Amino acid sequence: MLRDCGIATITGCGRPASDPAASASDPLRPEAPEQHLLSRYLQHSAAARYSDLLAEAAARDRTRLLSAAGPSAGAALTAELSLPGVALADREWVEAVRFRLGIPTPCPPGAQCLIEKTSTQELCFEQLDAHGDHAAMCECGPFRTRRHDDLADVYADILAEAGGHVRRELFVPELSTSRAEAWLDVWAYGVAELPDCLVDVTVRHPMSVAYQPGAAREPGSAARAAEREKDVRYPPAGGRAVWPAAHETFGRLGARAEALLEHCAAAHARRAHRRGRLPGNALRRWRAQLDAALMRGVAAQLLAARCGVPGRPRRRLAAPGAARLEERGAGP
């Protein structure tokens, strides 16, 4: 295989050499590859294959490949199942992996979305597609909110591990305007590196017409557009600013979300060393937890759109007239 790739031989230090005359073995060292050399070969091969896929793929597949890349995308697929918050149910795993691989869903022609609207309990009935684009963007029902809230809870846990005091669903008067109030997802304070950290989570589907054709040409285009929208909606005011945590449905995080994770990992490591403990690989675990939360949320939307949700929704308030019926049944 190495000869087919143009590598003539391997030197005594394990490095490939194109010139056979320059590859004389070192008599003091065995002719064996140096540590992790094979891993670098595999990485090079995978990068070449990825470039070939991008060059040959259509616009839709290029969008998916670019959006499914990045440090955090796919972290849940390679994480240890013993980590909390990483395991997925069988149906969730099948739906999420099928969605990321671009495998069409067994969806009959003319199928309609069966997600139930929260306010009216009516079904969405929009046309479904085999790739799950509508399901990933459907605004009906509780699943989009659940996906968002699960990610926000993971960010709250991350900031708490970094040493912050964390609050959820915070009203920020400095960022509010006469037209809209500023309710942000996570607030953390008490971390020296992040003294006043306001995080707003958003999930965007790069297949949306709003992000095309840029999402098919540049990685993270949808996430960058979401970050710009957050900056316009919440401009810095009163000494406070927002960290937009933008996720793309195929797994990629925005650049500022990745920077936030790295800041938290540095704070977590310094905090552990001050207490005489090893920090562990918290960054890898956090990325896996975020990726798993996103996969669960997307899988729930795909399943609900195609199969519906069995059972009756839980009602928080009594039906109109229930109090009169109780009075009537109580008697004199």
Phi and psi restraints in degrees (value plus and minus 20) as a CYANA .aco file:
   2 LEU   PHI     -87.3   -47.3
   2 LEU   PSI     -58.5   -18.5
   3 ARG   PHI     -84.1   -44.1
   3 ARG   PSI     -58.5   -18.5
   4 ASP   PHI     -83.9   -43.9
   4 ASP   PSI     -49.3    -9.3
   5 CYS   PHI    -104.3   -64.3
   5 CYS   PSI     -19.4    20.6
   6 GLY   PHI      70.9   110.9
   6 GLY   PSI      -9.9    30.1
   7 ILE   PHI    -113.4   -73.4
   7 ILE   PSI      95.1   135.1
   8 ALA   PHI     -91.1   -51.1
   8 ALA   PSI     -67.1   -27.1
   9 THR   PHI    -179.9  -139.9
   9 THR   PSI     159.5   199.5
  10 ILE   PHI    -140.9  -100.9
  10 ILE   PSI     109.2   149.2
  11 THR   PHI     -94.2   -54.2
  11 THR   PSI     154.8   194.8
  12 GLY   PHI     -83.9   -43.9
  12 GLY   PSI     -45.1    -5.1
  13 CYS   PHI    -104.8   -64.8
  13 CYS   PSI     -21.0    19.0
  14 GLY   PHI      67.8   107.8
  14 GLY   PSI     -13.6    26.4
  15 ARG   PHI    -116.2   -76.2
  15 ARG   PSI     119.1   159.1
  16 PRO   PHI     -89.2   -49.2
  16 PRO   PSI     126.5   166.5
  17 ALA   PHI    -155.0  -115.0
  17 ALA   PSI     110.9   150.9
  18 SER   PHI     -99.5   -59.5
  18 SER   PSI     -44.7    -4.7
  19 ASP   PHI    -118.1   -78.1
  19 ASP   PSI      95.9   135.9
  20 PRO   PHI     -82.1   -42.1
  20 PRO   PSI     -49.4    -9.4
  21 ALA   PHI     -88.8   -48.8
  21 ALA   PSI     -44.9    -4.9
  22 ALA   PHI    -110.8   -70.8
  22 ALA   PSI     -12.4    27.6
  23 SER   PHI    -131.1   -91.1
  23 SER   PSI      13.0    53.0
  24 ALA   PHI     -84.0   -44.0
  24 ALA   PSI     116.1   156.1
  25 SER   PHI     -91.8   -51.8
  25 SER   PSI     125.8   165.8
  26 ASP   PHI    -102.8   -62.8
  26 ASP   PSI      99.3   139.3
  27 PRO   PHI     -84.9   -44.9
  27 PRO   PSI     -38.1     1.9
  28 LEU   PHI    -111.6   -71.6
  28 LEU   PSI     -24.4    15.6
  29 ARG   PHI    -150.7  -110.7
  29 ARG   PSI     122.9   162.9
  30 PRO   PHI     -92.4   -52.4
  30 PRO   PSI     136.6   176.6
  31 GLU   PHI    -102.8   -62.8
  31 GLU   PSI      59.5    99.5
  32 ALA   PHI    -158.5  -118.5
  32 ALA   PSI     126.0   166.0
  33 PRO   PHI     -82.2   -42.2
  33 PRO   PSI     125.7   165.7
  34 GLU   PHI     -91.2   -51.2
  34 GLU   PSI     147.3   187.3
  35 GLN   PHI     -80.8   -40.8
  35 GLN   PSI     115.8   155.8
  36 HIS   PHI      48.7    88.7
  36 HIS   PSI      -8.5    31.5
  37 LEU   PHI     -86.9   -46.9
  37 LEU   PSI     -61.2   -21.2
  38 LEU   PHI     -82.9   -42.9
  38 LEU   PSI     -57.1   -17.1
  39 SER   PHI     -81.9   -41.9
  39 SER   PSI     -57.5   -17.5
  40 ARG   PHI     -89.3   -49.3
  40 ARG   PSI     -56.1   -16.1
  41 TYR   PHI     -80.2   -40.2
  41 TYR   PSI     -65.5   -25.5
  42 LEU   PHI     -85.4   -45.4
  42 LEU   PSI     -59.0   -19.0
  43 GLN   PHI     -82.9   -42.9
  43 GLN   PSI     -62.6   -22.6
  44 HIS   PHI     -83.5   -43.5
  44 HIS   PSI     -62.0   -22.0
  45 SER   PHI     -83.8   -43.8
  45 SER   PSI     -63.0   -23.0
  46 ALA   PHI     -85.4   -45.4
  46 ALA   PSI     -59.0   -19.0
  47 ALA   PHI     -84.9   -44.9
  47 ALA   PSI     -59.1   -19.1
  48 ALA   PHI     -85.6   -45.6
  48 ALA   PSI     -61.7   -21.7
  49 ARG   PHI     -85.0   -45.0
  49 ARG   PSI     -59.2   -19.2
  50 TYR   PHI     -83.2   -43.2
  50 TYR   PSI     -61.2   -21.2
  51 SER   PHI     -84.1   -44.1
  51 SER   PSI     -59.1   -19.1
  52 ASP   PHI     -84.7   -44.7
  52 ASP   PSI     -60.7   -20.7
  53 LEU   PHI     -82.5   -42.5
  53 LEU   PSI     -64.0   -24.0
  54 LEU   PHI     -83.4   -43.4
  54 LEU   PSI     -57.9   -17.9
  55 ALA   PHI     -89.9   -49.9
  55 ALA   PSI     -52.9   -12.9
  56 GLU   PHI    -111.9   -71.9
  56 GLU   PSI     -38.1     1.9
  57 ALA   PHI     -99.0   -59.0
  57 ALA   PSI     136.9   176.9
  58 ALA   PHI     -96.8   -56.8
  58 ALA   PSI     155.6   195.6
  59 ALA   PHI     -81.0   -41.0
  59 ALA   PSI     -58.9   -18.9
  60 ARG   PHI     -85.8   -45.8
  60 ARG   PSI     -64.8   -24.8
  61 ASP   PHI     -88.8   -48.8
  61 ASP   PSI     -54.5   -14.5
  62 ARG   PHI     -83.9   -43.9
  62 ARG   PSI     -60.6   -20.6
  63 THR   PHI     -80.5   -40.5
  63 THR   PSI     -64.8   -24.8
  64 ARG   PHI     -87.2   -47.2
  64 ARG   PSI     -62.6   -22.6
  65 LEU   PHI     -85.0   -45.0
  65 LEU   PSI     -61.7   -21.7
  66 LEU   PHI     -88.1   -48.1
  66 LEU   PSI     -56.7   -16.7
  67 SER   PHI     -97.1   -57.1
  67 SER   PSI     -43.9    -3.9
  68 ALA   PHI    -110.2   -70.2
  68 ALA   PSI      -8.7    31.3
  69 ALA   PHI    -126.8   -86.8
  69 ALA   PSI     157.4   197.4
  70 GLY   PHI      93.6   133.6
  70 GLY   PSI     146.8   186.8
  71 PRO   PHI     -82.4   -42.4
  71 PRO   PSI     -54.4   -14.4
  72 SER   PHI    -116.0   -76.0
  72 SER   PSI     -41.6    -1.6
  73 ALA   PHI     -86.9   -46.9
  73 ALA   PSI     109.0   149.0
  74 GLY   PHI      58.9    98.9
  74 GLY   PSI     -14.4    25.6
  75 ALA   PHI     -84.4   -44.4
  75 ALA   PSI     -50.1   -10.1
  76 ALA   PHI     -90.9   -50.9
  76 ALA   PSI     -44.7    -4.7
  77 LEU   PHI     -95.2   -55.2
  77 LEU   PSI     -42.3    -2.3
  78 THR   PHI    -131.3   -91.3
  78 THR   PSI     -16.0    24.0
  79 ALA   PHI    -103.1   -63.1
  79 ALA   PSI     138.4   178.4
  80 GLU   PHI     -91.8   -51.8
  80 GLU   PSI     116.7   156.7
  81 LEU   PHI     -89.5   -49.5
  81 LEU   PSI     -33.6     6.4
  82 SER   PHI     -94.6   -54.6
  82 SER   PSI     -34.6     5.4
  83 LEU   PHI     -88.5   -48.5
  83 LEU   PSI     118.0   158.0
  84 PRO   PHI     -88.6   -48.6
  84 PRO   PSI     118.7   158.7
  85 GLY   PHI      60.1   100.1
  85 GLY   PSI      -9.2    30.8
  86 VAL   PHI    -125.5   -85.5
  86 VAL   PSI     -51.3   -11.3
  87 ALA   PHI     -86.6   -46.6
  87 ALA   PSI     124.1   164.1
  88 LEU   PHI    -141.0  -101.0
  88 LEU   PSI     129.6   169.6
  89 ALA   PHI     -88.7   -48.7
  89 ALA   PSI     142.3   182.3
  90 ASP   PHI     -79.1   -39.1
  90 ASP   PSI     -65.4   -25.4
  91 ARG   PHI     -86.2   -46.2
  91 ARG   PSI     -57.9   -17.9
  92 GLU   PHI     -84.5   -44.5
  92 GLU   PSI     -63.3   -23.3
  93 TRP   PHI     -83.2   -43.2
  93 TRP   PSI     -64.7   -24.7
  94 VAL   PHI     -82.0   -42.0
  94 VAL   PSI     -67.0   -27.0
  95 GLU   PHI     -86.5   -46.5
  95 GLU   PSI     -63.4   -23.4
  96 ALA   PHI     -87.4   -47.4
  96 ALA   PSI     -62.7   -22.7
  97 VAL   PHI     -90.2   -50.2
  97 VAL   PSI     -59.3   -19.3
  98 ARG   PHI     -80.0   -40.0
  98 ARG   PSI     -60.9   -20.9
  99 PHE   PHI     -84.5   -44.5
  99 PHE   PSI     -63.3   -23.3
 100 ARG   PHI     -93.3   -53.3
 100 ARG   PSI     -49.8    -9.8
 101 LEU   PHI    -102.1   -62.1
 101 LEU   PSI     -26.9    13.1
 102 GLY   PHI      54.8    94.8
 102 GLY   PSI       3.2    43.2
 103 ILE   PHI    -101.5   -61.5
 103 ILE   PSI     104.9   144.9
 104 PRO   PHI     -79.2   -39.2
 104 PRO   PSI     122.0   162.0
 105 THR   PHI    -101.3   -61.3
 105 THR   PSI     122.6   162.6
 106 PRO   PHI     -86.4   -46.4
 106 PRO   PSI      61.9   101.9
 107 CYS   PHI    -135.6   -95.6
 107 CYS   PSI      98.8   138.8
 108 PRO   PHI     -86.1   -46.1
 108 PRO   PSI     132.9   172.9
 109 PRO   PHI     -80.9   -40.9
 109 PRO   PSI     118.2   158.2
 110 GLY   PHI      59.5    99.5
 110 GLY   PSI     -11.6    28.4
 111 ALA   PHI     -86.6   -46.6
 111 ALA   PSI     125.5   165.5
 112 GLN   PHI    -137.5   -97.5
 112 GLN   PSI     134.5   174.5
 113 CYS   PHI     -88.7   -48.7
 113 CYS   PSI     109.6   149.6
 114 LEU   PHI    -125.9   -85.9
 114 LEU   PSI      -3.0    37.0
 115 ILE   PHI     -93.4   -53.4
 115 ILE   PSI     114.3   154.3
 116 GLU   PHI    -111.0   -71.0
 116 GLU   PSI     111.4   151.4
 117 LYS   PHI     -86.7   -46.7
 117 LYS   PSI     117.0   157.0
 118 THR   PHI     -88.9   -48.9
 118 THR   PSI     -58.4   -18.4
 119 SER   PHI     -97.0   -57.0
 119 SER   PSI     -62.3   -22.3
 120 THR   PHI    -130.2   -90.2
 120 THR   PSI     -25.3    14.7
 121 GLN   PHI      38.8    78.8
 121 GLN   PSI       2.2    42.2
 122 GLU   PHI    -113.7   -73.7
 122 GLU   PSI     132.8   172.8
 123 LEU   PHI    -100.4   -60.4
 123 LEU   PSI     134.2   174.2
 124 CYS   PHI     -87.2   -47.2
 124 CYS   PSI     -70.6   -30.6
 125 PHE   PHI      43.4    83.4
 125 PHE   PSI       0.4    40.4
 126 GLU   PHI     -97.6   -57.6
 126 GLU   PSI     135.9   175.9
 127 GLN   PHI     -87.7   -47.7
 127 GLN   PSI     111.4   151.4
 128 LEU   PHI    -109.8   -69.8
 128 LEU   PSI     133.7   173.7
 129 ASP   PHI    -139.6   -99.6
 129 ASP   PSI     139.8   179.8
 130 ALA   PHI     -89.8   -49.8
 130 ALA   PSI     -41.4    -1.4
 131 HIS   PHI    -112.6   -72.6
 131 HIS   PSI     -23.7    16.3
 132 GLY   PHI      59.6    99.6
 132 GLY   PSI       0.9    40.9
 133 ASP   PHI     -86.1   -46.1
 133 ASP   PSI     -65.0   -25.0
 134 HIS   PHI     -84.4   -44.4
 134 HIS   PSI     -63.2   -23.2
 135 ALA   PHI     -80.9   -40.9
 135 ALA   PSI     -57.7   -17.7
 136 ALA   PHI     -89.9   -49.9
 136 ALA   PSI     -41.5    -1.5
 137 MET   PHI    -131.5   -91.5
 137 MET   PSI     -23.5    16.5
 138 CYS   PHI     -81.3   -41.3
 138 CYS   PSI     109.9   149.9
 139 GLU   PHI    -113.4   -73.4
 139 GLU   PSI     -19.7    20.3
 140 CYS   PHI    -103.7   -63.7
 140 CYS   PSI     135.3   175.3
 141 GLY   PHI      54.1    94.1
 141 GLY   PSI    -199.4  -159.4
 142 PRO   PHI    -109.3   -69.3
 142 PRO   PSI     -21.0    19.0
 143 PHE   PHI     -95.0   -55.0
 143 PHE   PSI     -56.1   -16.1
 144 ARG   PHI     -85.3   -45.3
 144 ARG   PSI     -59.9   -19.9
 145 THR   PHI     -87.3   -47.3
 145 THR   PSI     -58.3   -18.3
 146 ARG   PHI     -83.4   -43.4
 146 ARG   PSI     -63.2   -23.2
 147 ARG   PHI     -80.2   -40.2
 147 ARG   PSI     -63.5   -23.5
 148 HIS   PHI     -85.9   -45.9
 148 HIS   PSI     -65.6   -25.6
 149 ASP   PHI     -88.2   -48.2
 149 ASP   PSI     -55.9   -15.9
 150 ASP   PHI     -83.1   -43.1
 150 ASP   PSI     -61.5   -21.5
 151 LEU   PHI     -86.0   -46.0
 151 LEU   PSI     -61.3   -21.3
 152 ALA   PHI     -83.5   -43.5
 152 ALA   PSI     -56.7   -16.7
 153 ASP   PHI     -85.0   -45.0
 153 ASP   PSI     -57.6   -17.6
 154 VAL   PHI     -85.5   -45.5
 154 VAL   PSI     -61.8   -21.8
 155 TYR   PHI     -82.4   -42.4
 155 TYR   PSI     -58.3   -18.3
 156 ALA   PHI     -82.6   -42.6
 156 ALA   PSI     -61.6   -21.6
 157 ASP   PHI     -84.8   -44.8
 157 ASP   PSI     -59.4   -19.4
 158 ILE   PHI     -82.7   -42.7
 158 ILE   PSI     -67.2   -27.2
 159 LEU   PHI     -85.9   -45.9
 159 LEU   PSI     -53.0   -13.0
 160 ALA   PHI     -87.0   -47.0
 160 ALA   PSI     -59.9   -19.9
 161 GLU   PHI     -85.0   -45.0
 161 GLU   PSI     -49.9    -9.9
 162 ALA   PHI     -95.2   -55.2
 162 ALA   PSI     -23.5    16.5
 163 GLY   PHI      84.5   124.5
 163 GLY   PSI      -9.8    30.2
 164 GLY   PHI    -112.6   -72.6
 164 GLY   PSI     137.5   177.5
 165 HIS   PHI    -111.6   -71.6
 165 HIS   PSI     103.0   143.0
 166 VAL   PHI    -135.9   -95.9
 166 VAL   PSI     120.2   160.2
 167 ARG   PHI    -150.0  -110.0
 167 ARG   PSI     129.6   169.6
 168 ARG   PHI    -131.2   -91.2
 168 ARG   PSI     129.5   169.5
 169 GLU   PHI      34.7    74.7
 169 GLU   PSI      52.1    92.1
 170 LEU   PHI    -124.4   -84.4
 170 LEU   PSI     114.3   154.3
 171 PHE   PHI    -106.5   -66.5
 171 PHE   PSI     106.5   146.5
 172 VAL   PHI    -135.9   -95.9
 172 VAL   PSI      82.9   122.9
 173 PRO   PHI     -87.0   -47.0
 173 PRO   PSI     -49.9    -9.9
 174 GLU   PHI     -83.7   -43.7
 174 GLU   PSI     -50.7   -10.7
 175 LEU   PHI    -117.6   -77.6
 175 LEU   PSI     -20.7    19.3
 176 SER   PHI    -102.7   -62.7
 176 SER   PSI     132.8   172.8
 177 THR   PHI    -146.5  -106.5
 177 THR   PSI     157.2   197.2
 178 SER   PHI     -88.0   -48.0
 178 SER   PSI     -40.9    -0.9
 179 ARG   PHI    -112.5   -72.5
 179 ARG   PSI     -48.1    -8.1
 180 ALA   PHI    -173.1  -133.1
 180 ALA   PSI     122.6   162.6
 181 GLU   PHI    -106.0   -66.0
 181 GLU   PSI     128.3   168.3
 182 ALA   PHI    -118.1   -78.1
 182 ALA   PSI      83.6   123.6
 183 TRP   PHI    -131.1   -91.1
 183 TRP   PSI      92.2   132.2
 184 LEU   PHI    -124.2   -84.2
 184 LEU   PSI     137.2   177.2
 185 ASP   PHI     -95.6   -55.6
 185 ASP   PSI     -65.8   -25.8
 186 VAL   PHI    -156.9  -116.9
 186 VAL   PSI     116.8   156.8
 187 TRP   PHI    -148.3  -108.3
 187 TRP   PSI     108.9   148.9
 188 ALA   PHI    -148.1  -108.1
 188 ALA   PSI     116.5   156.5
 189 TYR   PHI    -159.3  -119.3
 189 TYR   PSI     140.4   180.4
 190 GLY   PHI      80.8   120.8
 190 GLY   PSI     -23.5    16.5
 191 VAL   PHI    -116.2   -76.2
 191 VAL   PSI     108.3   148.3
 192 ALA   PHI     -80.8   -40.8
 192 ALA   PSI     -59.1   -19.1
 193 GLU   PHI     -95.1   -55.1
 193 GLU   PSI     -45.3    -5.3
 194 LEU   PHI    -153.4  -113.4
 194 LEU   PSI      54.2    94.2
 195 PRO   PHI     -86.3   -46.3
 195 PRO   PSI     -50.9   -10.9
 196 ASP   PHI    -163.4  -123.4
 196 ASP   PSI      65.8   105.8
 197 CYS   PHI    -123.5   -83.5
 197 CYS   PSI      91.6   131.6
 198 LEU   PHI    -127.9   -87.9
 198 LEU   PSI      97.3   137.3
 199 VAL   PHI    -133.1   -93.1
 199 VAL   PSI     112.2   152.2
 200 ASP   PHI    -143.3  -103.3
 200 ASP   PSI     101.0   141.0
 201 VAL   PHI    -115.8   -75.8
 201 VAL   PSI     120.4   160.4
 202 THR   PHI    -168.1  -128.1
 202 THR   PSI     128.4   168.4
 203 VAL   PHI    -144.2  -104.2
 203 VAL   PSI     108.9   148.9
 204 ARG   PHI    -145.5  -105.5
 204 ARG   PSI     124.0   164.0
 205 HIS   PHI    -118.5   -78.5
 205 HIS   PSI      94.4   134.4
 206 PRO   PHI     -87.6   -47.6
 206 PRO   PSI     -32.9     7.1
 207 MET   PHI     -98.7   -58.7
 207 MET   PSI     -26.8    13.2
 208 SER   PHI     -82.9   -42.9
 208 SER   PSI     127.9   167.9
 209 VAL   PHI     -84.3   -44.3
 209 VAL   PSI     -40.5    -0.5
 210 ALA   PHI     -88.1   -48.1
 210 ALA   PSI     -43.0    -3.0
 211 TYR   PHI    -132.2   -92.2
 211 TYR   PSI     -15.9    24.1
 212 GLN   PHI    -121.7   -81.7
 212 GLN   PSI     127.9   167.9
 213 PRO   PHI    -109.9   -69.9
 213 PRO   PSI     -13.8    26.2
 214 GLY   PHI     -81.0   -41.0
 214 GLY   PSI     -56.8   -16.8
 215 ALA   PHI     -87.6   -47.6
 215 ALA   PSI     -39.8     0.2
 216 ALA   PHI    -106.4   -66.4
 216 ALA   PSI     -28.2    11.8
 217 ARG   PHI    -131.5   -91.5
 217 ARG   PSI     -55.3   -15.3
 218 GLU   PHI    -144.3  -104.3
 218 GLU   PSI     113.0   153.0
 219 PRO   PHI     -87.9   -47.9
 219 PRO   PSI     116.7   156.7
 220 GLY   PHI      55.7    95.7
 220 GLY   PSI      -0.3    39.7
 221 SER   PHI     -84.4   -44.4
 221 SER   PSI     -62.3   -22.3
 222 ALA   PHI     -86.0   -46.0
 222 ALA   PSI     -59.5   -19.5
 223 ALA   PHI     -85.7   -45.7
 223 ALA   PSI     -60.9   -20.9
 224 ARG   PHI     -84.7   -44.7
 224 ARG   PSI     -59.5   -19.5
 225 ALA   PHI     -83.1   -43.1
 225 ALA   PSI     -59.6   -19.6
 226 ALA   PHI     -85.3   -45.3
 226 ALA   PSI     -59.1   -19.1
 227 GLU   PHI     -84.3   -44.3
 227 GLU   PSI     -60.2   -20.2
 228 ARG   PHI     -84.3   -44.3
 228 ARG   PSI     -58.7   -18.7
 229 GLU   PHI     -83.1   -43.1
 229 GLU   PSI     -61.1   -21.1
 230 LYS   PHI     -85.1   -45.1
 230 LYS   PSI     -58.1   -18.1
 231 ASP   PHI     -85.0   -45.0
 231 ASP   PSI     -57.8   -17.8
 232 VAL   PHI     -91.1   -51.1
 232 VAL   PSI     -59.0   -19.0
 233 ARG   PHI     -92.6   -52.6
 233 ARG   PSI     -57.8   -17.8
 234 TYR   PHI    -143.6  -103.6
 234 TYR   PSI      54.2    94.2
 235 PRO   PHI     -88.6   -48.6
 235 PRO   PSI     129.9   169.9
 236 PRO   PHI     -77.2   -37.2
 236 PRO   PSI     116.4   156.4
 237 ALA   PHI    -176.4  -136.4
 237 ALA   PSI     122.8   162.8
 238 GLY   PHI      42.1    82.1
 238 GLY   PSI       8.1    48.1
 239 GLY   PHI      57.2    97.2
 239 GLY   PSI      -8.4    31.6
 240 ARG   PHI    -140.9  -100.9
 240 ARG   PSI     124.6   164.6
 241 ALA   PHI    -161.5  -121.5
 241 ALA   PSI     145.2   185.2
 242 VAL   PHI    -131.0   -91.0
 242 VAL   PSI     118.8   158.8
 243 TRP   PHI    -113.9   -73.9
 243 TRP   PSI      85.7   125.7
 244 PRO   PHI     -97.5   -57.5
 244 PRO   PSI     101.6   141.6
 245 ALA   PHI    -122.9   -82.9
 245 ALA   PSI      70.4   110.4
 246 ALA   PHI    -116.4   -76.4
 246 ALA   PSI     109.8   149.8
 247 HIS   PHI    -137.8   -97.8
 247 HIS   PSI     122.0   162.0
 248 GLU   PHI    -118.5   -78.5
 248 GLU   PSI     126.9   166.9
 249 THR   PHI     -82.5   -42.5
 249 THR   PSI     -42.5    -2.5
 250 PHE   PHI    -106.8   -66.8
 250 PHE   PSI     -22.1    17.9
 251 GLY   PHI     104.7   144.7
 251 GLY   PSI     -40.1    -0.1
 252 ARG   PHI     -91.6   -51.6
 252 ARG   PSI     121.2   161.2
 253 LEU   PHI    -119.6   -79.6
 253 LEU   PSI     132.0   172.0
 254 GLY   PHI     -89.0   -49.0
 254 GLY   PSI     142.9   182.9
 255 ALA   PHI     -82.8   -42.8
 255 ALA   PSI     -57.1   -17.1
 256 ARG   PHI     -95.6   -55.6
 256 ARG   PSI     -49.3    -9.3
 257 ALA   PHI     -87.6   -47.6
 257 ALA   PSI     -60.6   -20.6
 258 GLU   PHI     -83.9   -43.9
 258 GLU   PSI     -59.6   -19.6
 259 ALA   PHI     -84.1   -44.1
 259 ALA   PSI     -57.4   -17.4
 260 LEU   PHI     -83.0   -43.0
 260 LEU   PSI     -62.1   -22.1
 261 LEU   PHI     -82.0   -42.0
 261 LEU   PSI     -60.8   -20.8
 262 GLU   PHI     -87.2   -47.2
 262 GLU   PSI     -58.1   -18.1
 263 HIS   PHI     -82.1   -42.1
 263 HIS   PSI     -63.9   -23.9
 264 CYS   PHI     -85.6   -45.6
 264 CYS   PSI     -57.7   -17.7
 265 ALA   PHI     -85.6   -45.6
 265 ALA   PSI     -60.0   -20.0
 266 ALA   PHI     -84.8   -44.8
 266 ALA   PSI     -62.7   -22.7
 267 ALA   PHI     -84.7   -44.7
 267 ALA   PSI     -59.6   -19.6
 268 HIS   PHI     -84.9   -44.9
 268 HIS   PSI     -60.4   -20.4
 269 ALA   PHI     -86.9   -46.9
 269 ALA   PSI     -64.3   -24.3
 270 ARG   PHI     -84.2   -44.2
 270 ARG   PSI     -57.8   -17.8
 271 ARG   PHI     -85.4   -45.4
 271 ARG   PSI     -60.2   -20.2
 272 ALA   PHI     -87.6   -47.6
 272 ALA   PSI     -61.8   -21.8
 273 HIS   PHI     -85.6   -45.6
 273 HIS   PSI     -55.3   -15.3
 274 ARG   PHI     -84.5   -44.5
 274 ARG   PSI     -45.6    -5.6
 275 ARG   PHI    -117.8   -77.8
 275 ARG   PSI     -12.7    27.3
 276 GLY   PHI      54.2    94.2
 276 GLY   PSI       6.6    46.6
 277 ARG   PHI    -139.5   -99.5
 277 ARG   PSI     137.1   177.1
 278 LEU   PHI    -100.2   -60.2
 278 LEU   PSI     115.1   155.1
 279 PRO   PHI     -93.6   -53.6
 279 PRO   PSI     -45.4    -5.4
 280 GLY   PHI      53.3    93.3
 280 GLY   PSI     158.6   198.6
 281 ASN   PHI    -114.6   -74.6
 281 ASN   PSI      54.2    94.2
 282 ALA   PHI     -87.9   -47.9
 282 ALA   PSI     -55.3   -15.3
 283 LEU   PHI     -82.4   -42.4
 283 LEU   PSI     -62.9   -22.9
 284 ARG   PHI     -83.4   -43.4
 284 ARG   PSI     -61.8   -21.8
 285 ARG   PHI     -85.8   -45.8
 285 ARG   PSI     -62.1   -22.1
 286 TRP   PHI     -83.2   -43.2
 286 TRP   PSI     -61.5   -21.5
 287 ARG   PHI     -82.9   -42.9
 287 ARG   PSI     -60.2   -20.2
 288 ALA   PHI     -84.9   -44.9
 288 ALA   PSI     -60.4   -20.4
 289 GLN   PHI     -86.7   -46.7
 289 GLN   PSI     -60.9   -20.9
 290 LEU   PHI     -84.2   -44.2
 290 LEU   PSI     -63.4   -23.4
 291 ASP   PHI     -84.9   -44.9
 291 ASP   PSI     -59.6   -19.6
 292 ALA   PHI     -86.8   -46.8
 292 ALA   PSI     -60.7   -20.7
 293 ALA   PHI     -82.1   -42.1
 293 ALA   PSI     -60.2   -20.2
 294 LEU   PHI     -86.1   -46.1
 294 LEU   PSI     -62.5   -22.5
 295 MET   PHI     -83.3   -43.3
 295 MET   PSI     -60.6   -20.6
 296 ARG   PHI     -84.4   -44.4
 296 ARG   PSI     -62.0   -22.0
 297 GLY   PHI     -85.0   -45.0
 297 GLY   PSI     -63.2   -23.2
 298 VAL   PHI     -86.5   -46.5
 298 VAL   PSI     -61.2   -21.2
 299 ALA   PHI     -82.1   -42.1
 299 ALA   PSI     -59.4   -19.4
 300 ALA   PHI     -83.2   -43.2
 300 ALA   PSI     -59.4   -19.4
 301 GLN   PHI     -86.6   -46.6
 301 GLN   PSI     -63.0   -23.0
 302 LEU   PHI     -83.0   -43.0
 302 LEU   PSI     -64.0   -24.0
 303 LEU   PHI     -87.7   -47.7
 303 LEU   PSI     -63.1   -23.1
 304 ALA   PHI     -87.0   -47.0
 304 ALA   PSI     -56.2   -16.2
 305 ALA   PHI     -87.7   -47.7
 305 ALA   PSI     -56.3   -16.3
 306 ARG   PHI    -109.4   -69.4
 306 ARG   PSI     -57.4   -17.4
 307 CYS   PHI    -131.1   -91.1
 307 CYS   PSI     -31.4     8.6
 308 GLY   PHI      57.8    97.8
 308 GLY   PSI     159.4   199.4
 309 VAL   PHI    -140.0  -100.0
 309 VAL   PSI      96.7   136.7
 310 PRO   PHI     -91.7   -51.7
 310 PRO   PSI     141.5   181.5
 311 GLY   PHI      66.8   106.8
 311 GLY   PSI    -199.2  -159.2
 312 ARG   PHI    -126.0   -86.0
 312 ARG   PSI     123.7   163.7
 313 PRO   PHI     -87.5   -47.5
 313 PRO   PSI     126.5   166.5
 314 ARG   PHI     -95.0   -55.0
 314 ARG   PSI     107.8   147.8
 315 ARG   PHI    -118.4   -78.4
 315 ARG   PSI     113.3   153.3
 316 ARG   PHI    -110.4   -70.4
 316 ARG   PSI     -47.8    -7.8
 317 LEU   PHI    -134.7   -94.7
 317 LEU   PSI     131.3   171.3
 318 ALA   PHI     -89.3   -49.3
 318 ALA   PSI     130.5   170.5
 319 ALA   PHI     -85.9   -45.9
 319 ALA   PSI     133.1   173.1
 320 PRO   PHI     -78.9   -38.9
 320 PRO   PSI     116.5   156.5
 321 GLY   PHI      67.3   107.3
 321 GLY   PSI     -22.8    17.2
 322 ALA   PHI     -86.4   -46.4
 322 ALA   PSI     -56.0   -16.0
 323 ALA   PHI     -84.1   -44.1
 323 ALA   PSI     -59.4   -19.4
 324 ARG   PHI     -85.9   -45.9
 324 ARG   PSI     -58.1   -18.1
 325 LEU   PHI     -83.5   -43.5
 325 LEU   PSI     -57.8   -17.8
 326 GLU   PHI     -86.6   -46.6
 326 GLU   PSI     -59.2   -19.2
 327 GLU   PHI     -86.4   -46.4
 327 GLU   PSI     -58.5   -18.5
 328 ARG   PHI     -87.4   -47.4
 328 ARG   PSI     -54.9   -14.9
 329 GLY   PHI    -100.7   -60.7
 329 GLY   PSI     -34.1     5.9
 330 ALA   PHI     -93.9   -53.9
 330 ALA   PSI     -45.3    -5.3
 331 GLY   PHI      62.9   102.9
 331 GLY   PSI    -199.9  -159.9
